[in-house]
Amino acid sequence: MTIRGVLFDFAGTLFSAEPRFDDLAGVTDADGNELTPEGFGELVRAVIAPTTHFASDEEEFAHAWQNRDLDPVLHRKAFVEAIRRTGLTAGEHATVLYERMIDTASWRPFPDVPEVFAALAAQDVPIAVVSNIAFDIRPAFTAAGIDQYVTEYVLSYEHGVVKPDRRIFEIALKAIGVDAEEALMVGDSRRADGGALALGMKFSLVPATRPAERPTALRDALAEHGLH
């Protein structure tokens, strides 16, 4: 069946955390060396990776982590502590790094995003961005000059539901006016993004790696489903 609409995850799928050097001034890694943008990217990937799970006997942190993408306050509490627990930076810098993480100026699109979005628009294929997140990511798309291609943003904290719950995909499908059987979900988490399969959608998994390691992953994912 022809794909008539595409849903994309945000972090690790469309955008990667890449702050400027001056945004990290005074911040050090666990060895006391100045944290580089590459080191920051590694840290963010460590805490948002699809396989990441911070087990804890601490009820307050466990609650925050479980519900982090539904409430900005819990998101802050969960990720500040998660950043500390990675061991990739000095603990006292966790709050500063969290602020950098939720600053959309720190996020850059993967290399093939502009090309892919423009190609879909040229084919009149609507795009929805479906993200488990607790801060507004729209400014990142505006800054990258690609916001005009996005029909709808479906963010978990705005709708009170997270992937893989089928309801968040249903919200996105309704917004772009496409049936599940004619839609493709693209993301880096088989568990969360793969929840789209339960509705009868197609699903493409892209690797959660550095941008340089997957320059054509999105383009390839679409090509597998007849979109060029």
Secondary structure by P-SEA (a helix, b strand, c coil): ccccbbbbbcccccbbbbbcccccccccccccccccaaaaaaaaaaaaccccccccccaaaaaaaaaccccaaaaaaaaaaaaaacccccccaaaaaaaaaacccccccccaaaaaaaaaaaacbbbbbbbcccccaaaaaaaacccccccbbbbccccccccccaaaaaaaaaaaccccccbbbbcccccccccccccbbbbbbbbcccccccccaaaaaaaaaccc
